[in-house]
Amino acid sequence: MRDKVQAPDGQVADAVRGNWVDRYAPAAMRPYLRLSRADRPIGTWLLLLPCWWGLALAMLHDQSASWHDLWIAVGCGIGAWLMRGAGCTWNDITDRDIDGSVERTRSRPIPSGQVSVMGALAWMCAQALVAFAILLTFAPAAIALGVLALLPVCIYPFAKRFTWWPQIFLGLAFNWGALLAWTAHTGRLELPAVILYVAGICWTLFYDTIYAHQDREDDALIGVKSTARLFADDTPRWLRRFLVGTVALMGLAVLYAALPQASVLALVLALGGPWAMGWHMMWQLRMLDIDNADRLLSLFRANRDTGMIPLVFFCAALLA
């Protein structure tokens, strides 16, 4: 492993410049918040948005809403922040030697020496326990799903060691909220939520392949696998496939969720979500340059807006 390198004031290389952690957080907490990626909020959005999709479609499905649904939305928001932090901490613990060999990740708290492995483990457990306390306020079936979600979270950091498709495991973990939030509202897991979950996995394959292209040269040197390395110059064609899969499966989930209870207007509005999301993904394809690291990071971060688009349409359908 290369010598430990720390950015000025402990900042992480790919963090948003001038983020709140580096500017306002107490100095003693900054390494732990960086470990949780609190200085890089895009991951929390990517984990949270499938939760809100699932909740919105569940309410459209049974044409009901209550104050408890507001708590589900808020609880998912807090839980997404905590579990993204716990998951990233686990990822950095397992990848500490790999991160030290990759230019973009060498400044992370563990390889740069800001946080010890034992300190990281304690921080991970603290975040997970608070998230579990929130989970206990949901329906029993949702609690069971929340516990089961730990399986893909635990496996994901190791996936790049044994498969060219680690992004599938990331998709399994990051879109679990679509299942959980639907079940928290309805009390049971149903087909529309499962289809929505698979649509989210296709979306994850799209955005994380873009993200992984930043590291493909370092990954090749150290033997780490990814879809970016697998697809190489054929990446645009594969991304188009993931785009089509995302839009088609999300549209199918909307149909199963909305029919026959929703009005025609509500159905049309809800179907507008995957349609508009697809256009935003198409824009990313037009802007793609797999050899431009700044462009890749910018497009990856743009997926917060990509995922927000169908949510706006789903909410409009609920009001129709």
Buried (B, 14 or more C-beta within 10 A) or exposed (E): EEEEEBBEEBBBEBBBEEBEBBEEBEEEEBBBBBBBBBBBBBBBBBBBBBBBBBBBBBBBBEEEBEEBBEBBBEBBBEBBBBBBBBBBBBBBBBBBEBBBBBBBBBBBBBBBEBBEEEBBEBBBEBBBEBBBEBBEEBBEBBBBBBEEBBEBBEBBBBBBEEBBBBBBBBBBBBBBBBBBBBBBBBEEBBEBBBBBBBBBBBBBBBBBBBBBBBBBEBBEEEEBBBBBBBBEEEBEEBBBEBBEBBBBBBBBBBBBBBEEEBEEEBBBBBBBBBBBBBEBBBBBBEBBEBEBBEBBBEBBBBBBEBBBBBBBBBBBBBEB
